[in-house]
Amino acid sequence: MKIYLDNSIIGRLVDIAQGVEAPERRLEQDMAVLPDLLAMCRTHAHVLYISADAQTEITRVGRTDRRKELLLKLKGFMLLPPADEQDETSSLVTNLEQFLLSKTRINRTEKREAVHWDAAHLASCRANSCHVFLTTDYGSIWAYRRALKRLYGINVKRPSELYQELTTAVVKMALTKRRGRARE
């Protein structure tokens, strides 16, 4: 399975490393499973992707006090080309940006720029045929997961959701193997 990691995931990895406590319950749930989820993905040969857009976003708009830690966390993930270097992706970025902006009332320039980055990440996920877009961006991406799936074929999940799915699949595989051995 190909799993695209949104920059919000990279931010959570830095938070975990720094011992930052989650300000809300669902973020606490996601941060609690995130290290195990990434380890499970690697163990079961699921490939974890980020886009070069992640590096660009962190460098251009990331908080300067966290920039170094965020960039270090990007190492070890498969790197995809930036969305603007793929012809078919540039129009998808524009469509996704318009979709996301239509769902919110964003007037501030920095927030509009954040929506552009969200659209670039979603477009990169789709253009590179990733199976899952993993995010903790609940308000501007995860909240629209059903529409993103229906309109663009992008399967958006929280870490706790994907962790539960993968854990269930591993247990089912183990039970199937055990039953097969019992029949022999």
C-alpha positions as CSV (number, residue, x, y, z in Angstrom):
1,M,0.0,0.0,0.0
2,K,1.2,3.5,-0.8
3,I,0.6,6.0,2.0
4,Y,1.1,9.7,1.5
5,L,2.0,11.6,4.7
6,D,0.6,15.1,5.0
7,N,2.8,17.7,6.6
8,S,0.6,17.7,9.6
9,I,1.9,14.1,10.3
10,I,5.5,15.4,10.1
11,G,4.5,18.1,12.7
12,R,3.0,15.5,15.0
13,L,6.2,13.4,14.8
14,V,8.2,16.5,16.0
15,D,5.6,17.0,18.7
16,I,6.0,13.4,19.9
17,A,9.8,13.7,19.9
18,Q,9.6,16.9,21.9
19,G,7.0,15.6,24.4
20,V,4.3,18.1,23.4
21,E,0.9,17.1,24.7
22,A,-2.0,17.1,22.4
23,P,-4.6,19.8,23.0
24,E,-7.6,17.7,22.0
25,R,-8.7,14.1,22.4
26,R,-8.7,13.0,18.7
27,L,-5.2,14.5,18.2
28,E,-4.1,12.6,21.4
29,Q,-5.5,9.4,19.9
30,D,-3.6,9.9,16.6
31,M,-0.3,10.9,18.3
32,A,-0.6,7.8,20.5
33,V,-0.7,5.4,17.6
34,L,1.4,7.3,15.1
35,P,4.9,5.7,15.9
36,D,3.4,2.2,16.0
37,L,1.5,2.9,12.8
38,L,4.7,3.9,10.9
39,A,6.6,1.0,12.3
40,M,3.8,-1.4,11.2
41,C,3.7,0.1,7.7
42,R,7.4,-0.5,7.4
43,T,7.2,-4.0,8.7
44,H,4.4,-4.9,6.3
45,A,6.1,-3.3,3.3
46,H,3.6,-0.3,3.0
47,V,5.5,2.5,1.4
48,L,5.4,5.9,3.2
49,Y,5.6,8.9,0.8
50,I,6.1,12.6,1.2
51,S,6.3,15.2,-1.6
52,A,9.1,17.6,-2.3
53,D,6.3,20.1,-1.7
54,A,6.6,19.2,2.0
55,Q,10.2,20.4,2.1
56,T,9.2,23.6,0.2
57,E,6.3,24.3,2.5
58,I,8.4,23.8,5.6
59,T,11.1,26.0,4.3
60,R,8.8,28.8,3.1
61,V,6.1,29.0,5.6
62,G,7.0,26.6,8.5
63,R,7.7,28.1,11.9
64,T,11.3,29.0,12.1
65,D,11.7,27.6,15.6
66,R,10.6,24.1,14.3
67,R,12.0,24.2,10.7
68,K,15.2,22.2,11.4
69,E,13.3,19.4,13.3
70,L,10.6,19.2,10.7
71,L,13.1,18.9,7.9
72,L,15.0,16.2,9.8
73,K,11.7,14.2,10.2
74,L,11.3,14.1,6.4
75,K,14.3,11.8,6.0
76,G,13.5,8.2,5.6
77,F,10.3,8.6,3.6
78,M,10.1,8.1,-0.2
79,L,10.2,11.5,-1.9
80,L,7.7,12.3,-4.7
81,P,8.2,15.2,-7.2
82,P,6.5,18.5,-6.4
83,A,3.0,18.9,-7.8
84,D,4.0,21.8,-10.1
85,E,6.5,19.7,-11.9
86,Q,3.8,17.3,-13.2
87,D,1.7,18.7,-16.0
88,E,-1.5,16.9,-15.1
89,T,-1.2,17.9,-11.5
90,S,-1.2,21.7,-11.8
91,S,-4.8,21.8,-12.9
92,L,-5.7,19.3,-10.2
93,V,-4.0,21.6,-7.6
94,T,-6.2,24.5,-8.8
95,N,-9.3,22.4,-8.7
96,L,-8.6,21.1,-5.2
97,E,-7.7,24.5,-4.0
98,Q,-11.0,25.9,-5.3
99,F,-12.8,22.9,-3.7
100,L,-11.2,23.5,-0.3
101,L,-11.7,27.3,-0.4
102,S,-15.4,26.8,-1.3
103,K,-15.8,24.8,1.9
104,T,-14.4,27.4,4.2
105,R,-14.5,31.1,4.8
106,I,-10.9,32.0,4.6
107,N,-9.9,35.6,4.1
108,R,-6.4,35.9,5.7
109,T,-3.6,35.5,3.2
110,E,-1.5,33.1,5.2
111,K,-4.6,30.8,5.6
112,R,-5.2,30.9,1.8
113,E,-1.6,29.9,1.3
114,A,-2.1,27.0,3.7
115,V,-5.0,25.9,1.6
116,H,-2.8,26.0,-1.5
117,W,-0.3,23.7,0.2
118,D,-3.1,21.3,1.2
119,A,-4.3,21.2,-2.4
120,A,-0.7,20.5,-3.6
121,H,-0.3,17.6,-1.2
122,L,-3.7,16.1,-2.1
123,A,-2.9,16.5,-5.8
124,S,0.5,14.8,-5.3
125,C,-1.1,11.9,-3.5
126,R,-3.6,11.4,-6.3
127,A,-1.1,11.9,-9.2
128,N,1.2,9.3,-7.7
129,S,-1.6,6.8,-7.1
130,C,-1.2,6.7,-3.3
131,H,-3.9,4.6,-1.6
132,V,-4.2,6.7,1.5
133,F,-3.7,10.4,2.4
134,L,-2.8,10.4,6.1
135,T,-3.5,13.6,7.9
136,T,-4.2,15.2,11.3
137,D,-5.5,18.3,9.6
138,Y,-9.1,17.7,10.7
139,G,-10.6,21.1,9.8
140,S,-9.5,21.7,6.3
141,I,-8.9,18.2,4.9
142,W,-10.2,15.3,7.0
143,A,-13.6,17.1,7.5
144,Y,-14.1,16.8,3.7
145,R,-12.8,13.2,3.3
146,R,-16.1,11.8,1.9
147,A,-16.3,14.5,-0.8
148,L,-12.5,14.2,-1.6
149,K,-13.1,10.4,-2.0
150,R,-16.2,10.8,-4.2
151,L,-14.9,13.7,-6.4
152,Y,-11.2,13.0,-6.6
153,G,-10.7,9.4,-5.5
154,I,-8.5,10.5,-2.6
155,N,-8.9,8.3,0.5
156,V,-8.2,10.6,3.5
157,K,-7.6,8.9,6.9
158,R,-6.5,9.8,10.4
159,P,-3.6,7.8,11.9
160,S,-5.9,6.1,14.4
161,E,-8.3,5.0,11.5
162,L,-5.5,3.5,9.4
163,Y,-3.9,1.9,12.5
164,Q,-7.2,0.2,13.3
165,E,-7.6,-1.0,9.7
166,L,-4.1,-2.4,9.4
167,T,-4.2,-4.0,12.9
168,T,-7.5,-5.7,11.9
169,A,-6.0,-6.9,8.6
170,V,-2.9,-8.3,10.4
171,V,-5.1,-10.2,12.9
172,K,-7.3,-11.6,10.1
173,M,-4.2,-12.8,8.3
174,A,-2.8,-14.5,11.4
175,L,-6.2,-16.2,12.0
176,T,-6.4,-17.4,8.4
177,K,-2.9,-18.9,8.7
178,R,-3.6,-20.6,12.0
179,R,-6.8,-22.1,10.5
180,G,-4.9,-23.3,7.5
181,R,-2.3,-25.0,9.7
182,A,-5.0,-26.6,11.9
183,R,-6.6,-28.2,8.8
184,E,-3.2,-29.8,7.8
